[in-house]
Amino acid sequence: MRIKSEYRVRQIAGENVVILQGRGNSDMTQIITLNDSALLLWNQLEGKDFAVEDAINVLCESYEVAESVAANDAQAWVKRMQECGLIEY
């Protein structure tokens, strides 16, 4: 899987917001914000093919957290990204 290339993260009013790049009339009824961990995963995995295991590794390398906790968080991040239509296969 990979993050769709037409999406970018921009900081707006102190929030990390996902926007659809290059669309002047984008539907702004759904705002997607990223917390620090989600932003870290986005930045580390953007532009790459990745699996949930890659996200787990990023979290384990960046935070002092048990692998089981990182696995739960990584799976939740991927699921939410899929629900928002931000991942392609």
N, C-alpha and C positions, 0 to 999 in steps of 0.2 A: 504494500500500500504506500501511498505518498500523499502529502498535502497538495491540494490542487494549486497549480501555479498562478492562477488568476487572483488568488487571495493574498493580501498583505496585512501585516500588523502595523498600525500607526498609533502613536500616543495622542490622545485627544482628551483635553481637560484632565490630565493626570491619570487616565485609564488607558490600558493597552487594548485597542479595539481592532477586530478583524474587519477589513473592508474588501469589497470586490473592486479590484484595480481596473481602471479604464472605463467604467460605466457611469456616465453623467447622470442618468436617471435611475440610479440604484434604489431598490426598495429598502428603505431604512426602518421598516417596521420591526425588524429583528436585529438587535444589537448584540454582538458577541464580544464579550470582554474576557480577557485572560488574566488569571492571577499569576503570581511570580513563577510557580511551578509549571503551569501550563505554558507560559511564555518561554521558559527555559526549554521545555520539550519542543515547542514550535521552532525556536531558533536552532536547536541542535539537529532536528530532523527535517527541516524544510529543504526541499530540493533533492531529497534522497529517498530511495526505496527503503522502507523500514518495516519491522515487525514489532509486535508488542514487547518482545524481548529486548529490542534496542531501546525502547522507552524505559523499560525497567533498569537497564544498565545506566542510562543517563541519570536517572533518579538516584540510584545507588552510588554513583561516582560523585554526585553533586551534594548529596545530603547524607547525614549519618542516620540511616534508616534501615530497618530490617528488610530483607529481600521480599518477604511476604507483604509488607506494607507497600513497598514500591510496586509490587505486582498488582495489588488492588488499585492503587492510584493510577498506574499506567493503563490498566484495562478500562477504568472509568474515563480517563482522558480520551482514549481511542473511541470508546462508545459514544461519548458526547460529540466528538469531532465528526463521527459518522452521522449522528442524528442531525447535526447542523449542515451536513452535505459538504464538508471541507476536505474529505478524503476520497481519493480515487484509487481504483485497483488496476 
